[in-house]
Amino acid sequence: MNLFTLPPGAPGTEEFKEILCSGAGIEIERIVSHGQRTPEGEWLDQDRDEWVVLLQGEAKLRYTDGSKTDLQAGDWVFLPGHMRHRVEATSRTPPCIWLAIHGTIRILPQTS
């Protein structure tokens, strides 16, 4: 399997999501976005932690405190459970390909 090989018809008009594997409280998901964003006035609020890396494209996230994160290919963010956020923008060309890991996650100190 290849994370960049999309199924026939993807991306379609909707954001594409698929669970790649799961177990022991962890779920790994591939998401393909192409212009989608969180509807105005709505916030994403997840029970579990999420570690997500943008493999392709560009995206913008916003948080309830007003801060923003601009993402390019290779950038990752950690969203603790119940950290309210919204996707402000995703690129269309190329589409955004995300790899998201959901569960109880501990971020280790960075060495570089």
KAFEN-V912588 format. One record per pair of residues at least 24 apart in sequence whose C-alpha atoms are under 10 Angstrom apart, sorted by the first residue. I is the first residue (numbers start at 0). GAP is how many residues later the second one is. D is the distance in Angstrom with one decimal. If there is no record, write none. Layout:
BEGIN
<<I GAP D> <I GAP D>>
END
This chain:
BEGIN
<<2 27 7.6> <2 28 9.8> <2 52 8.7> <2 94 8.0> <2 95 9.1> <2 96 8.5> <3 26 9.8> <3 28 9.6> <3 51 8.6> <3 52 8.5> <3 93 7.5> <3 94 10.0> <5 26 8.6> <5 91 9.6> <9 85 10.0> <10 81 9.6> <10 84 7.8> <10 85 9.9> <14 80 10.0> <14 81 9.8> <15 81 9.5> <16 80 9.9> <16 81 9.4> <16 82 10.0> <17 81 10.0> <18 80 9.9> <18 81 9.4> <18 82 9.8> <19 79 9.5> <19 80 9.9> <20 80 9.7> <21 79 9.3> <21 80 9.2> <21 81 9.8> <22 80 9.7> <23 79 8.9> <23 80 9.9> <24 77 8.1> <24 78 5.6> <24 79 7.2> <24 80 9.9> <25 24 9.8> <25 75 6.9> <25 76 5.6> <25 77 4.7> <25 78 7.4> <25 79 8.7> <26 73 8.1> <26 74 5.7> <26 75 5.1> <26 76 6.6> <27 24 9.6> <27 71 7.1> <27 72 5.7> <27 73 4.6> <27 74 6.4> <27 75 9.1> <28 69 8.1> <28 70 5.8> <28 71 5.1> <28 72 6.4> <28 73 8.0> <29 25 10.0> <29 67 7.1> <29 68 5.7> <29 69 4.8> <29 70 6.4> <29 71 9.0> <30 65 7.8> <30 66 5.8> <30 67 5.0> <30 68 6.5> <30 69 7.6> <31 24 9.3> <31 25 9.9> <31 58 9.6> <31 63 6.6> <31 64 5.5> <31 65 4.7> <31 66 6.3> <31 67 9.1> <32 24 9.1> <32 25 10.0> <32 26 9.3> <32 56 9.4> <32 57 6.4> <32 58 7.6> <32 59 7.6> <32 61 9.5> <32 62 5.8> <32 63 5.0> <32 64 6.6> <32 65 8.1> <33 24 9.8> <33 25 9.7> <33 55 8.9> <33 56 5.8> <33 57 5.6> <33 58 4.2> <33 59 7.4> <33 60 7.7> <33 61 4.6> <33 62 6.1> <33 63 8.9> <34 24 9.2> <34 53 9.6> <34 54 6.5> <34 55 4.8> <34 56 5.5> <34 57 5.1> <34 58 8.9> <34 60 7.8> <34 61 8.6> <35 51 8.1> <35 52 8.4> <35 53 6.7> <35 54 6.0> <35 55 8.4> <35 56 8.6> <35 59 9.9> <35 60 9.7> <36 24 9.3> <36 49 7.6> <36 50 5.1> <36 51 5.4> <36 52 5.4> <36 53 6.7> <37 47 9.1> <37 48 5.6> <37 49 5.2> <37 50 6.5> <37 51 8.3> <38 47 8.4> <38 48 8.7> <38 49 8.8> <39 46 9.0> <39 47 9.9> <39 48 8.9> <40 45 9.3> <41 42 9.6> <41 43 8.8> <41 44 7.3> <41 45 9.9> <42 40 9.5> <42 41 5.9> <42 42 5.5> <42 43 5.2> <42 44 8.7> <43 38 8.3> <43 39 8.1> <43 40 5.5> <43 41 5.3> <43 42 5.7> <43 43 8.5> <44 34 9.7> <44 35 9.7> <44 36 7.4> <44 37 5.0> <44 38 6.2> <44 39 4.9> <44 40 7.0> <44 41 8.9> <45 33 8.9> <45 34 8.5> <45 35 5.5> <45 36 5.2> <45 37 7.4> <45 38 7.8> <45 39 9.4> <45 56 9.3> <46 33 8.7> <46 34 5.0> <46 35 5.7> <46 36 9.0> <46 55 9.4> <46 56 8.8> <46 57 9.7> <47 31 8.8> <47 32 7.1> <47 33 4.5> <47 34 7.4> <47 35 9.6> <47 53 9.7> <47 54 6.2> <47 55 5.2> <47 56 6.3> <47 57 8.5> <48 29 7.5> <48 30 5.8> <48 31 4.4> <48 32 4.2> <48 33 7.9> <48 34 8.6> <48 52 8.2> <48 53 5.7> <48 54 5.3> <48 55 5.6> <48 56 6.0> <48 57 8.9> <49 27 8.3> <49 28 5.9> <49 29 5.1> <49 30 6.3> <49 31 7.1> <49 32 9.9> <49 33 9.7> <49 50 6.6> <49 51 5.5> <49 52 4.6> <49 53 6.6> <49 54 8.2> <49 55 7.4> <50 25 7.2> <50 26 5.9> <50 27 4.5> <50 28 6.2> <50 29 8.3> <50 48 8.4> <50 49 5.7> <50 50 5.2> <50 51 6.6> <50 52 8.7> <50 53 9.9> <50 54 7.7> <50 55 9.6> <50 56 8.9> <51 24 5.5> <51 25 5.6> <51 26 6.5> <51 27 8.1> <51 46 6.7> <51 47 5.6> <51 48 4.2> <51 49 6.2> <51 50 8.6> <52 24 6.6> <52 25 8.9> <52 44 8.6> <52 45 5.7> <52 46 5.4> <52 47 6.5> <52 48 8.9> <53 42 6.9> <53 43 6.0> <53 44 4.6> <53 45 6.6> <53 46 8.7> <54 40 10.0> <54 41 7.2> <54 42 5.4> <54 43 5.7> <54 44 7.1> <55 35 9.2> <55 37 9.7> <55 38 7.0> <55 39 7.0> <55 40 5.2> <55 41 5.1> <55 42 7.3> <55 43 10.0> <56 33 7.5> <56 34 5.8> <56 35 7.9> <56 36 7.2> <56 37 5.4> <56 38 5.6> <56 39 4.4> <56 40 6.9> <56 41 9.0> <57 31 8.1> <57 32 5.9> <57 33 5.3> <57 34 8.8> <57 35 9.2> <57 36 8.3> <57 37 8.2> <57 38 6.4> <57 39 9.3> <58 28 7.5> <58 29 7.5> <58 30 5.3> <58 31 4.4> <58 32 6.3> <58 33 9.9> <58 36 9.8> <58 37 7.4> <59 26 8.6> <59 27 6.0> <59 28 5.2> <59 29 5.1> <59 30 6.7> <59 31 9.3> <60 24 6.9> <60 25 5.7> <60 26 4.6> <60 27 5.4> <60 28 7.4> <60 29 9.2> <61 24 5.4> <61 25 6.5> <61 26 6.5> <61 27 9.6> <62 24 9.1> <62 25 9.9> <71 24 9.3> <72 24 8.7> <72 25 9.2> <73 24 9.7> <75 24 9.5> <77 27 8.9> <77 28 9.5> <77 29 7.9> <78 26 9.6> <79 24 8.7> <79 25 8.2> <79 26 9.4> <80 24 9.5>>
END
